[in-house]
Amino acid sequence: MEKDCAAEASLYDVWKVIAKRLKLIAGVVFVSVICATIINLLLPKVYRGEIVFGITSKGITSEEIVRLIGKLDGKKLKRILTKTHEVVTDIKLDVPGDSKDKFLMVIDAKSTKDMPEAVSEFIEYTNNNTYVKKQIEQEKEILSRRLEELSSVIESSTQILRTYDMLLKAGKLTVIGFNPIEIIKRVSDLKIEKIEVEQQMKNLKGVEAVGELVVSEIPVRPKIRMNVALVSMLGIFAGILLAFLKEYREKIRAENEN
């Protein structure tokens, strides 16, 4: 019972000090909030953009690209983004789920208008990487050989059809079981495959943007509300501490005077 009474008295003493120095505490909080607001308003705004990249080469996975680029710190950013490194504050790469041919870039920059150029610089740097270029060249070589094979088969099949047509017109066709329709269909399928291979070679660039760059209209930093709220709480604690220090000094002074 005595302990409860002592605790209540102690809390009452604390409350009396706070009530007595309420103006001081409020002043500290007010000044803290004003200073925090001004500082946050003066800090450069940082905006965030997100874009998905696709990998056109089958010999490279998204995890390999992310591991190849590594952590993008200040020095590496300056090397990769030769024109926009002063504007870009941070870049993070991530592989969504178990994707093998796509990865996500999250880019923070002081200006939204410079983000597209930064993305272009990143693509150029990645595609000029020695490992990426080697994989692209190897795949292009394979596709080139495939094109040669398709062209040769198409030419041979076309020549067979010409010979068949000549023999048919001359009345000398004696081949039993020969079906020209199957060869015509085969030639048509080969031509379609050839077009697809040519398109693959044309699109074989390494890394390219998939979709549009999505940029936040509201800056992600500084977080003014959160920062001001945090400073307000610190201001309250600082104000209470100053109130008790002032109360303690006045008490010591009064005792000395007596």
HUGI-V977689 format. One record per helix or strand. SS is the DSSP state (H for helix, E for strand). FROM is the first residue (numbers start at 1). TO is the last residue. Records with the same first field share a line. If there is no record, write none. Layout:
BEGIN
SS: FROM-TO + FROM-TO
END
This chain:
BEGIN
H: 2-20 + 22-42 + 62-69 + 74-80 + 115-127 + 130-170 + 180-203 + 224-257
E: 46-55 + 88-94 + 102-109 + 207-215 + 221-221
END
